[in-house]
């Protein structure tokens, strides 16, 4: 899961925080509550996760408990890749 967090952290820093603001991107910090990613950004994040990890994220899986923090994303992606 550490590698997933590292990869997603890099993606968010480069694409949403423009390389700045890494201190606000802690493992459990909510992307939405802290204005790190907006609703359009979530679609971009889902596309990134699907292409990077070769998984399919169904509409009903696009929930905060799956995608609203580095910790949630890592746990969710790990469970999807184990199931594949």
TITI-861729 format. One record per residue: residue number from 1; residue in three letters; chain; x, z, y of N, C-alpha, C in turn. Coordinates in Angstrom, 3 decimals, padded with zeros to 6 digits, always signed. Layout:
BEGIN
SITE  tido  kolgu  vodren       npx       npz       npy      capx      capz      capy       cpx       cpz       cpy
SITE   NUM    ALA       A         X         Z         Y         X         Z         Y         X         Z         Y
...
//
This chain:
BEGIN
SITE  tido  kolgu  vodren       npx       npz       npy      capx      capz      capy       cpx       cpz       cpy
SITE     1    UNK       A  +000.821  +000.000  -001.208  +000.000  +000.000  +000.000  +000.857  +000.000  +001.261
SITE     2    UNK       A  +002.060  +000.540  +001.160  +002.950  +000.569  +002.323  +003.253  -000.844  +002.819
SITE     3    UNK       A  +003.485  -001.776  +001.893  +003.776  -003.154  +002.289  +002.583  -003.803  +002.981
SITE     4    UNK       A  +001.383  -003.496  +002.514  +000.176  -004.041  +003.142  +000.083  -003.524  +004.575
SITE     5    UNK       A  +000.261  -002.219  +004.755  +000.208  -001.648  +006.108  +001.250  -002.285  +007.015
SITE     6    UNK       A  +002.450  -002.452  +006.502  +003.533  -003.035  +007.293  +003.198  -004.466  +007.715
SITE     7    UNK       A  +002.687  -005.257  +006.791  +002.325  -006.645  +007.084  +001.192  -006.722  +008.096
SITE     8    UNK       A  +000.155  -005.921  +007.893  -001.003  -005.936  +008.798  -000.611  -005.380  +010.163
SITE     9    UNK       A  +000.212  -004.336  +010.192  +000.685  -003.776  +011.459  +001.418  -004.858  +012.264
SITE    10    UNK       A  +002.304  -005.597  +011.621  +003.048  -006.670  +012.294  +002.101  -007.734  +012.830
SITE    11    UNK       A  +001.116  -008.117  +012.020  +000.144  -009.120  +012.442  -000.624  -008.657  +013.682
SITE    12    UNK       A  -001.098  -007.416  +013.668  -001.865  -006.891  +014.803  -000.989  -006.772  +016.044
SITE    13    UNK       A  +000.217  -006.274  +015.877  +001.128  -006.162  +017.029  +001.400  -007.523  +017.655
SITE    14    UNK       A  +001.630  -008.529  +016.842  +001.960  -009.863  +017.354  +000.758  -010.582  +017.948
SITE    15    UNK       A  -000.419  -010.401  +017.340  -001.576  -011.200  +017.732  -002.570  -010.517  +018.655
SITE    16    UNK       A  -002.605  -009.196  +018.663  -003.591  -008.493  +019.480  -002.963  -007.592  +020.537
SITE    17    UNK       A  -001.808  -007.049  +020.235  -001.154  -006.160  +021.196  +000.057  -006.838  +021.829
SITE    18    UNK       A  +000.255  -008.092  +021.505  +001.335  -008.922  +022.059  +002.693  -008.235  +021.953
SITE    19    UNK       A  +002.927  -007.584  +020.812  +004.204  -006.942  +020.552  +004.385  -005.601  +021.224
SITE    20    UNK       A  +003.412  -005.181  +022.022  +003.510  -003.919  +022.748  +002.399  -002.992  +022.270
SITE    21    UNK       A  +002.618  -001.733  +022.310  +001.565  -000.788  +021.962  +001.630  -000.278  +020.546
SITE    22    UNK       A  +002.782  -000.435  +019.903  +002.922  +000.038  +018.540  +002.655  +001.517  +018.380
SITE    23    UNK       A  +002.902  +002.291  +019.438  +002.669  +003.736  +019.357  +001.187  +004.065  +019.212
SITE    24    UNK       A  +000.300  +003.161  +019.662  -001.132  +003.428  +019.517  -001.681  +002.943  +018.179
SITE    25    UNK       A  -000.844  +002.291  +017.379  -001.290  +001.723  +016.117  -000.875  +002.618  +014.945
SITE    26    UNK       A  -001.444  +003.807  +014.907  -001.174  +004.721  +013.803  -002.036  +004.326  +012.608
SITE    27    UNK       A  -001.694  +004.838  +011.435  -002.372  +004.435  +010.198  -003.873  +004.690  +010.206
SITE    28    UNK       A  -004.307  +005.758  +010.859  -005.726  +006.126  +010.799  -006.501  +005.854  +012.086
SITE    29    UNK       A  -005.870  +005.249  +013.058  -006.539  +004.988  +014.341  -007.525  +003.826  +014.214
SITE    30    UNK       A  -008.736  +004.033  +014.685  -009.782  +003.013  +014.640  -009.431  +001.844  +015.563
SITE    31    UNK       A  -009.455  +000.643  +015.002  -009.186  -000.549  +015.807  -010.232  -000.732  +016.901
SITE    32    UNK       A  -011.496  -000.493  +016.552  -012.580  -000.685  +017.527  -012.615  +000.430  +018.568
SITE    33    UNK       A  -012.587  +001.660  +018.116  -012.702  +002.791  +019.042  -011.576  +002.804  +020.081
SITE    34    UNK       A  -010.408  +002.315  +019.704  -009.259  +002.326  +020.606  -008.972  +000.948  +021.215
SITE    35    UNK       A  -009.949  +000.038  +021.083  -009.884  -001.285  +021.715  -008.626  -002.060  +021.320
SITE    36    UNK       A  -008.236  -001.918  +020.061  -007.086  -002.654  +019.549  -007.529  -004.048  +019.129
SITE    37    UNK       A  -008.687  -004.126  +018.477  -009.258  -005.401  +018.041  -010.731  -005.412  +018.445
SITE    38    UNK       A  -011.200  -006.542  +018.955  -012.621  -006.671  +019.276  -013.335  -007.384  +018.121
SITE    39    UNK       A  -014.602  -007.676  +018.293  -015.387  -008.268  +017.197  -014.841  -009.637  +016.780
SITE    40    UNK       A  -014.392  -010.428  +017.723  -013.787  -011.727  +017.391  -012.474  -011.514  +016.645
SITE    41    UNK       A  -011.732  -010.515  +017.044  -010.484  -010.186  +016.378  -010.685  -009.799  +014.926
SITE    42    UNK       A  -011.818  -009.173  +014.622  -012.085  -008.811  +013.234  -012.203  -010.054  +012.359
SITE    43    UNK       A  -012.820  -011.094  +012.893  -012.931  -012.340  +012.131  -011.535  -012.919  +011.897
SITE    44    UNK       A  -010.691  -012.859  +012.910  -009.313  -013.327  +012.758  -008.566  -012.487  +011.734
SITE    45    UNK       A  -008.766  -011.173  +011.760  -008.122  -010.292  +010.798  -008.581  -010.617  +009.380
SITE    46    UNK       A  -009.874  -010.826  +009.195  -010.409  -011.170  +007.875  -009.787  -012.473  +007.373
SITE    47    UNK       A  -009.707  -013.474  +008.238  -009.096  -014.752  +007.865  -007.640  -014.554  +007.460
SITE    48    UNK       A  -006.909  -013.741  +008.228  -005.516  -013.436  +007.906  -005.410  -012.756  +006.543
SITE    49    UNK       A  -006.237  -011.763  +006.301  -006.192  -011.041  +005.028  -006.522  -011.955  +003.858
SITE    50    UNK       A  -007.535  -012.788  +004.026  -007.919  -013.699  +002.951  -006.794  -014.682  +002.625
SITE    51    UNK       A  -006.165  -015.233  +003.639  -005.105  -016.217  +003.373  -003.813  -015.551  +002.895
SITE    52    UNK       A  -003.475  -014.403  +003.439  -002.235  -013.724  +003.072  -002.294  -013.152  +001.665
SITE    53    UNK       A  -003.423  -012.537  +001.317  -003.530  -011.838  +000.035  -004.364  -012.591  -000.994
SITE    54    UNK       A  -004.811  -013.785  -000.634  -005.595  -014.643  -001.533  -006.785  -013.893  -002.123
SITE    55    UNK       A  -007.534  -013.283  -001.209  -008.744  -012.560  -001.599  -009.925  -013.172  -000.858
SITE    56    UNK       A  -011.106  -012.855  -001.300  -012.333  -013.261  -000.617  -013.029  -011.996  -000.145
SITE    57    UNK       A  -013.336  -011.938  +001.150  -014.032  -010.785  +001.716  -015.456  -011.218  +002.034
SITE    58    UNK       A  -016.399  -010.661  +001.308  -017.812  -010.998  +001.490  -018.338  -010.366  +002.775
SITE    59    UNK       A  -019.376  -010.957  +003.304  -019.977  -010.438  +004.544  -020.317  -008.959  +004.429
SITE    60    UNK       A  -020.856  -008.550  +003.282  -021.261  -007.151  +003.116  -020.075  -006.199  +002.992
SITE    61    UNK       A  -018.865  -006.738  +002.832  -017.658  -005.913  +002.771  -017.010  -005.726  +004.145
SITE    62    UNK       A  -017.499  -006.443  +005.135  -016.941  -006.350  +006.491  -017.499  -005.120  +007.189
SITE    63    UNK       A  -017.030  -003.970  +006.751  -017.489  -002.677  +007.238  -016.315  -001.889  +007.799
SITE    64    UNK       A  -016.568  -000.976  +008.729  -015.485  -000.156  +009.272  -014.696  +000.591  +008.200
SITE    65    UNK       A  -015.392  +001.083  +007.172  -014.666  +001.822  +006.143  -013.688  +000.945  +005.360
SITE    66    UNK       A  -013.814  -000.372  +005.499  -012.876  -001.287  +004.853  -011.844  -001.869  +005.817
SITE    67    UNK       A  -012.196  -002.020  +007.087  -011.370  -002.838  +007.974  -011.066  -002.236  +009.344
SITE    68    UNK       A  -011.348  -000.976  +009.580  -011.226  -000.443  +010.943  -009.988  +000.418  +011.193
SITE    69    UNK       A  -009.023  +000.396  +010.289  -007.748  +001.077  +010.518  -006.739  +000.519  +009.525
SITE    70    UNK       A  -005.480  +000.761  +009.784  -004.456  +000.302  +008.846  -004.663  +000.926  +007.470
SITE    71    UNK       A  -004.981  +002.208  +007.447  -005.210  +002.907  +006.180  -006.373  +002.284  +005.418
SITE    72    UNK       A  -007.480  +002.035  +006.110  -008.655  +001.433  +005.462  -008.351  +000.033  +004.953
SITE    73    UNK       A  -007.681  -000.765  +005.756  -007.342  -002.133  +005.356  -006.443  -002.105  +004.124
SITE    74    UNK       A  -005.422  -001.278  +004.133  -004.487  -001.216  +003.004  -005.209  -000.807  +001.716
SITE    75    UNK       A  -006.052  +000.193  +001.794  -006.805  +000.648  +000.612  -007.740  -000.458  +000.116
SITE    76    UNK       A  -008.441  -001.104  +001.046  -009.383  -002.157  +000.698  -008.671  -003.353  +000.063
SITE    77    UNK       A  -007.603  -003.824  +000.689  -006.860  -004.980  +000.172  -006.260  -004.647  -001.193
SITE    78    UNK       A  -005.713  -003.452  -001.342  -005.144  -003.046  -002.628  -006.210  -003.073  -003.712
SITE    79    UNK       A  -007.410  -002.599  -003.402  -008.480  -002.598  -004.410  -008.921  -004.020  -004.728
SITE    80    UNK       A  -008.949  -004.898  -003.742  -009.337  -006.295  -003.970  -008.289  -007.024  -004.805
SITE    81    UNK       A  -007.020  -006.777  -004.548  -005.979  -007.484  -005.292  -005.860  -006.951  -006.719
SITE    82    UNK       A  -006.144  -005.662  -006.927  -006.159  -005.115  -008.293  -007.309  -005.711  -009.100
SITE    83    UNK       A  -008.436  -005.953  -008.442  -009.619  -006.475  -009.122  -009.464  -007.953  -009.477
SITE    84    UNK       A  -008.586  -008.631  -008.767  -008.434  -010.088  -008.996  -007.652  -010.386  -010.258
//
